[in-house]
Amino acid sequence: MGLEKAQGNPNLATLVRLADTLGISVSALMQGPAESWVRVVSADTTAPLWTGERGSEARLMLTTAGPTPVEVWRWRLEPGEEYPSHPHQAGVVETVSVTGGRMTLVVDGTEHPLEAGQTAVFDGDTPHTYRGAGTGTCHLIMTVQLPL
């Protein structure tokens, strides 16, 4: 009700559910028209859409245009901190590429340990969780490919 009256700020889970309901990307809810053919985005110019109590965060860097848009996210996960995601609409595919540290990807209740240099792809229409693992910070790039 508060969002309908332009009061308050939605959290990441609310934005994801709203985007899924509308059949669009999260960034389509938040960004204006493209300014040029080449778009450069710096992490320090994008606000985190999720922050954890231990310093973890997720930033939506950009979304590609076209019939099957792809969201590009930059994540930082601290050890033991996690983000449980609601299932997305059918046809959504997520890719997680760990660039530093370790994490555990949980998809539909099954744990998949990932470390720097590894990439996983999965259907995003099942429950999934990103969890920091090991003793150091995990850095990853996550993409969300939306269906036609």
Solvent accessible surface area in square Angstrom, and as a share of the most:
residue,aa,sasa,rsa
1,M,165,0.74
2,G,32,0.30
3,L,82,0.41
4,E,146,0.65
5,K,119,0.50
6,A,97,0.75
7,Q,111,0.49
8,G,64,0.62
9,N,146,0.75
10,P,49,0.31
11,N,94,0.48
12,L,7,0.04
13,A,22,0.17
14,T,35,0.20
15,L,17,0.08
16,V,18,0.10
17,R,117,0.43
18,L,77,0.39
19,A,2,0.02
20,D,29,0.15
21,T,114,0.66
22,L,101,0.50
23,G,46,0.45
24,I,62,0.31
25,S,5,0.03
26,V,6,0.04
27,S,3,0.02
28,A,55,0.42
29,L,58,0.29
30,M,104,0.46
31,Q,70,0.31
32,G,53,0.51
33,P,128,0.81
34,A,86,0.67
35,E,167,0.75
36,S,68,0.44
37,W,243,0.85
38,V,108,0.62
39,R,109,0.40
40,V,130,0.74
41,V,35,0.20
42,S,54,0.35
43,A,30,0.24
44,D,125,0.65
45,T,104,0.61
46,T,24,0.14
47,A,75,0.58
48,P,47,0.30
49,L,34,0.17
50,W,42,0.15
51,T,87,0.51
52,G,18,0.17
53,E,180,0.81
54,R,151,0.55
55,G,31,0.30
56,S,1,0.00
57,E,23,0.10
58,A,0,0.00
59,R,43,0.16
60,L,18,0.09
61,M,14,0.06
62,L,47,0.24
63,T,18,0.10
64,T,59,0.34
65,A,102,0.79
66,G,48,0.46
67,P,114,0.72
68,T,44,0.26
69,P,30,0.19
70,V,39,0.22
71,E,5,0.02
72,V,39,0.22
73,W,6,0.02
74,R,116,0.42
75,W,5,0.02
76,R,81,0.29
77,L,0,0.00
78,E,32,0.14
79,P,40,0.25
80,G,44,0.42
81,E,17,0.07
82,E,72,0.32
83,Y,23,0.09
84,P,86,0.54
85,S,14,0.09
86,H,90,0.40
87,P,63,0.39
88,H,24,0.11
89,Q,49,0.22
90,A,80,0.62
91,G,45,0.43
92,V,1,0.01
93,V,47,0.27
94,E,2,0.01
95,T,37,0.21
96,V,0,0.00
97,S,33,0.21
98,V,4,0.02
99,T,88,0.51
100,G,19,0.18
101,G,31,0.30
102,R,130,0.48
103,M,1,0.01
104,T,16,0.09
105,L,3,0.02
106,V,20,0.11
107,V,23,0.13
108,D,95,0.49
109,G,67,0.65
110,T,75,0.43
111,E,102,0.46
112,H,74,0.33
113,P,108,0.68
114,L,17,0.08
115,E,90,0.41
116,A,54,0.42
117,G,74,0.72
118,Q,84,0.37
119,T,82,0.48
120,A,20,0.15
121,V,100,0.58
122,F,23,0.09
123,D,89,0.46
124,G,0,0.00
125,D,56,0.29
126,T,39,0.22
127,P,70,0.44
128,H,4,0.02
129,T,19,0.11
130,Y,3,0.01
131,R,67,0.24
132,G,2,0.02
133,A,22,0.17
134,G,34,0.33
135,T,141,0.82
136,G,38,0.37
137,T,43,0.25
138,C,0,0.00
139,H,85,0.38
140,L,1,0.01
141,I,54,0.27
142,M,10,0.04
143,T,36,0.21
144,V,10,0.05
145,Q,79,0.35
146,L,11,0.05
147,P,43,0.27
148,L,173,0.86
